[in-house]
Amino acid sequence: MDHQRPPGPVRPAGLRVTFDATTPAELLHDVHSELLDLYLEDRYSDQERLFPDLTPPYEAYAPLLTRGWSHAVKTDDMQTFLTPEGLGGVRHRYATSGSGELAWRAWGGYPSEPHWTARFSFGTPTTLVAAFTASLISTEPLQRTVQDVPAHTRRALYVATPTGKQQHGTTPVTPPPPVPASSHAR
């Protein structure tokens, strides 16, 4: 039997990015912002930044190494990057394969029991993964109330004393970051 590609917009996915419901909102925001930027660059120019992506994979993981993450390479075409305290990581399958397989996996917490995970298939532009890893290692303070932070992860936080007046009924873990006047970036 001859199987032909379906006509019209129904085609196999060129990329797949998935996040758990507990993936931090800042990570989602930065990936979606980069995706929108790439889409708009493609739409309003003659460049094709989204498909295909010629950005080398080290653009996504080199910043992890500069922040002190460990790096292990195995002969099964996998390399793993772990945070210095071992409470998060990024795994990269560096041998290209079919688009249905995972090329990148990231997690927060211990690998065996992660608090959240993110997955990027082959075909996902490296620039999206790089936006994710840049957000992952960002040292910009985040505003969280105590109720927003799971009790089992509170020991891994750095708590800063707020300098401004607190709103009644919430206890901030860190003060809000200053908002740049003309930048959409974090």
C-alpha positions in Angstrom: 0.0 0.0 0.0 1.3 3.4 -0.9 1.2 6.0 1.9 1.2 9.6 0.6 1.8 12.7 2.6 -1.6 14.3 3.5 -2.5 17.4 1.5 -2.8 20.8 3.1 -1.8 21.8 6.6 -1.9 18.3 8.2 1.7 17.2 8.4 3.9 15.5 10.9 5.2 17.9 13.6 8.6 19.4 12.8 9.3 20.1 16.5 7.7 19.3 19.8 8.3 21.3 23.0 6.5 20.1 26.2 6.5 21.5 29.7 5.0 20.1 32.9 2.3 22.1 34.6 4.8 22.9 37.4 7.5 24.3 35.1 8.4 27.8 36.3 6.5 30.5 34.5 9.6 32.5 33.7 11.0 29.6 31.7 7.8 29.3 29.7 7.7 33.0 29.1 11.3 33.2 27.8 10.8 30.3 25.4 7.6 31.7 24.1 9.1 35.1 23.7 12.0 33.7 21.7 9.5 31.6 19.6 7.5 34.7 18.8 10.7 36.7 17.9 11.8 34.0 15.6 8.4 33.8 13.9 8.3 37.5 13.4 11.8 37.6 12.0 10.9 34.9 9.5 7.6 36.5 8.6 8.9 40.0 8.0 12.3 39.2 6.4 13.9 36.9 3.9 15.6 35.0 6.8 14.6 31.6 7.9 15.7 31.6 11.6 13.0 29.2 12.8 13.3 26.4 10.2 16.0 25.2 9.7 18.0 26.4 12.6 21.7 26.5 12.1 22.6 27.5 15.6 25.1 25.0 17.0 24.0 23.1 20.2 26.9 24.5 22.3 25.0 27.9 22.2 22.4 26.2 24.5 24.8 24.5 26.9 27.9 26.7 27.0 26.3 29.1 29.4 25.6 26.2 31.8 29.3 25.4 31.9 30.2 29.0 32.6 27.9 28.9 35.7 29.7 25.8 37.1 27.4 23.0 35.9 29.1 19.6 35.6 29.3 17.9 32.2 29.3 14.2 31.5 29.4 12.5 28.1 28.4 8.9 27.5 29.0 6.7 24.5 25.2 6.4 24.0 25.1 9.8 22.3 24.0 11.6 25.5 25.6 14.4 27.4 24.3 15.5 30.8 24.8 18.9 32.6 24.0 19.1 36.3 23.7 22.1 38.6 26.5 22.4 41.2 24.2 21.3 44.0 22.7 18.5 41.8 19.1 19.8 42.0 18.6 20.2 38.3 20.0 19.3 34.9 19.9 19.3 31.2 20.4 16.2 29.0 21.2 16.5 25.3 21.1 13.7 22.8 23.7 14.9 20.4 23.3 12.4 17.6 20.7 13.5 15.2 17.8 11.1 14.7 14.1 11.1 13.8 12.0 14.1 14.7 9.9 12.0 17.2 12.8 11.5 19.6 13.9 13.9 22.4 17.0 15.9 21.7 16.9 17.9 25.0 15.4 17.2 28.4 15.6 19.5 31.4 14.4 19.1 35.0 14.3 20.8 38.3 15.0 18.7 41.4 16.6 15.2 41.5 16.5 13.4 38.1 14.7 10.4 39.6 12.0 12.6 41.1 11.9 15.9 39.3 9.7 18.8 40.5 9.2 19.8 36.8 10.5 18.8 33.4 10.8 20.3 29.9 11.4 18.4 26.7 12.5 19.5 23.2 12.4 17.1 20.2 14.8 16.9 17.3 13.9 19.7 14.9 13.4 22.2 17.7 15.5 25.3 16.9 18.6 25.5 19.2 17.8 29.1 19.7 14.7 28.1 21.6 16.7 25.7 23.8 19.3 28.5 24.3 16.5 30.9 25.5 15.4 28.2 27.9 18.9 27.5 29.3 19.6 31.3 29.6 16.4 31.7 31.6 17.2 28.6 33.6 20.5 30.1 34.8 19.3 33.6 35.2 20.3 35.2 38.5 17.6 37.9 38.2 15.6 37.8 41.5 12.0 36.5 41.3 9.1 37.6 43.3 7.4 34.7 45.1 5.1 34.5 48.1 5.8 31.8 50.6 2.6 30.1 49.4 4.0 30.0 45.8 7.0 27.9 46.8 6.5 24.2 47.5 7.6 23.4 51.1 10.0 20.6 49.9 12.0 23.1 47.8 12.2 26.0 50.2 15.6 24.9 51.6 17.2 25.5 48.2 16.1 29.2 48.0 18.0 32.3 48.7 15.7 34.6 50.6 16.2 38.3 50.3 14.8 41.0 52.6 12.3 43.2 50.7 13.2 46.9 50.7 9.8 48.2 49.8 6.5 48.3 51.6 4.8 44.8 51.7 1.2 44.3 50.7 -1.0 43.1 53.5 -1.6 39.4 53.5 1.4 38.2 51.4 5.0 37.6 52.5 7.4 38.0 49.6 10.3 35.6 49.4 12.3 38.1 47.3 11.6 41.7 46.1 10.4 42.3 42.6 13.1 42.9 40.0 13.4 46.4 38.5 11.5 46.7 35.3 13.7 48.0 32.4 12.0 51.0 30.7 12.5 49.9 27.1 13.3 46.2 27.1 11.0 43.1 26.9 13.8 40.8 28.0 14.2 39.4 31.5 
